[in-house]
Amino acid sequence: MSEDVRAMLAGADPADGLVVDEERARADLETIVAQEVPGTAGRRGRRVRLVPAVAAGLATVAVAVALVVLPGSGDEGTAYAATPSPLRYVATATDRSASELLGEIADRAAALPEPAGEAVGISYRGWWLSTRITSESVTSEIVETDVHNELHPDGSITQTQETPEGTETFTDPPNAYSEPAPAGEEEFAAWLEAAYGQPIGDIMYLEAATHDLITQQALGPDQRAAFLRMLADMDGLEYDGEVIDRAGRAGQAFSAVSSSSGLPTRYTFIIDPATGDLLGQEDTLTETAGELNVPIPSVISYEIYLPPVREP
């Protein structure tokens, strides 16, 4: 991560200067864990390491909220969740639906030439309010993670994760996402669902499957167009307007709300309108935090996807 980008992201650090109330965090976590959250186990590459679904039982990674004590809130303090600031979406006048707008972006993407060179690396960055649960311990933390996936010809991936605590590198074998995604709309949708391993008609599952895909292979123009048309068919999809993402890039935001996680959550896709590239994803609690002591709305995670590295 460059120093300029690190400095830019550091200002959004939701945990800077705050102290975790571990006792309260564990109590809330136990409440969360007691409720099964669909789709959290077996998400390859989601938080963050690529973990095959068949091995997901060894360590479950679930989204949760780390609670903190704000300075000056009293002797015992008040437990609040540290969450990033929301992005600013600027509504623009249009008589077209979200699906129509995405269709136009898909048409522009499909008209672009194939990029020169072979993709050899994919990088992304994000904030995740996450909890790791094993047979021996429960750990809740807020982590800034800078990830680089080195793509190998055999489909394996060497992933390097950089966090404030240090750097870790490991290699994962080929998986269902190693084969290039098809370009046809129907073929793409069927392939992505098969690769993810369960139906993805719900926006939450589509977001997770999309993350797994675009962090493991660089999509060409026709593949991006197929993805955008798939997103355009999502029930409840809305156009949120223009936005500057957390890397300073201009995009257009499309989102839908799902309660599949157990709480109503808005899943937002930020798209480059000129190329159809997915710039980022944001998850925001919209109506209630349930037992979690967080304001509404609250951004509970976001990811920034960077252009792939290509070699001739």
Secondary structure as UniProt FT lines:
FT   HELIX           3..10
FT   TURN            11..12
FT   TURN            14..17
FT   STRAND          19..20
FT   HELIX           22..33
FT   TURN            38..39
FT   TURN            41..42
FT   TURN            44..45
FT   HELIX           53..58
FT   STRAND          60..63
FT   STRAND          67..69
FT   TURN            71..72
FT   STRAND          79..81
FT   STRAND          89..90
FT   HELIX           98..110
FT   STRAND          118..133
FT   STRAND          138..151
FT   TURN            153..154
FT   STRAND          157..163
FT   TURN            164..165
FT   STRAND          166..172
FT   TURN            176..177
FT   HELIX           185..196
FT   HELIX           203..214
FT   TURN            215..216
FT   HELIX           221..232
FT   TURN            235..236
FT   STRAND          238..244
FT   TURN            246..247
FT   STRAND          250..258
FT   TURN            260..261
FT   STRAND          265..271
FT   TURN            273..275
FT   STRAND          278..285
FT   TURN            290..291
FT   STRAND          298..305
FT   STRAND          309..311
//
